[in-house]
Amino acid sequence: MLHLTQEQQHIMQQIVIDVPAGQLSAELKRRGVAADAKVHVVVEFLDDGKLPMTVISEAGRAQDWLANEPDLYDDSDLVERAS
């Protein structure tokens, strides 16, 4: 099992696992993730075997330029709607 010191516990790792939902716990265990470790899981349903456009875009870094753009709007632009 993977045991981390207090300092190491603040390091974030990303693991991409492509397994059926029922096999996720076994796969995490196989990779050495402790059963009591906190994990953040994102689930994507891939019905037809094709990757969603967002995954393709992210993998191709197509939206990276947005990080260099200044914010066009901020909280001061919000308008309260009358109820």
SVG drawing of the C-alpha trace seen along z (x, -y; Angstrom):
<svg xmlns="http://www.w3.org/2000/svg" viewBox="-40 -47 47 53">
<polyline fill="none" stroke="black" stroke-width="0.4" points="0.0,0.0 1.0,-3.6 1.7,-5.4 2.5,-9.1 3.9,-11.5 2.0,-14.7 4.1,-16.7 3.6,-14.2 -0.2,-14.1 -0.5,-17.6 0.9,-16.5 -1.8,-15.9 -1.4,-13.1 -3.6,-12.5 -4.4,-9.0 -6.6,-8.3 -8.2,-4.9 -10.4,-3.5 -12.2,-0.6 -15.8,0.4 -17.2,-1.3 -17.5,2.0 -13.7,2.5 -12.6,-0.9 -11.8,0.1 -9.8,3.1 -7.9,1.0 -7.1,-1.7 -5.9,1.1 -3.8,2.6 -2.1,-0.8 -1.3,-1.1 -3.9,-3.6 -4.8,-3.0 -8.5,-2.1 -8.8,-5.1 -7.2,-7.6 -9.4,-10.5 -9.9,-10.6 -11.7,-12.9 -13.4,-10.9 -14.8,-12.3 -17.1,-10.0 -17.6,-10.2 -20.1,-8.0 -18.8,-6.9 -21.7,-5.3 -20.4,-4.9 -16.7,-4.5 -15.9,-7.9 -14.1,-10.5 -16.2,-13.6 -15.2,-16.8 -14.1,-18.3 -11.6,-15.5 -10.2,-15.8 -10.0,-19.6 -8.2,-19.3 -5.8,-16.7 -4.9,-18.9 -4.5,-21.9 -7.0,-23.8 -8.2,-26.1 -4.9,-26.9 -4.9,-30.3 -7.7,-31.3 -5.4,-31.3 -3.5,-34.2 -6.6,-36.3 -7.6,-38.9 -11.0,-38.4 -13.5,-40.3 -16.1,-40.4 -15.9,-40.4 -18.4,-40.5 -19.0,-44.3 -20.7,-43.4 -23.4,-41.4 -26.9,-42.8 -29.5,-41.8 -32.7,-40.7 -36.0,-41.8 -37.9,-38.8"/>
</svg>
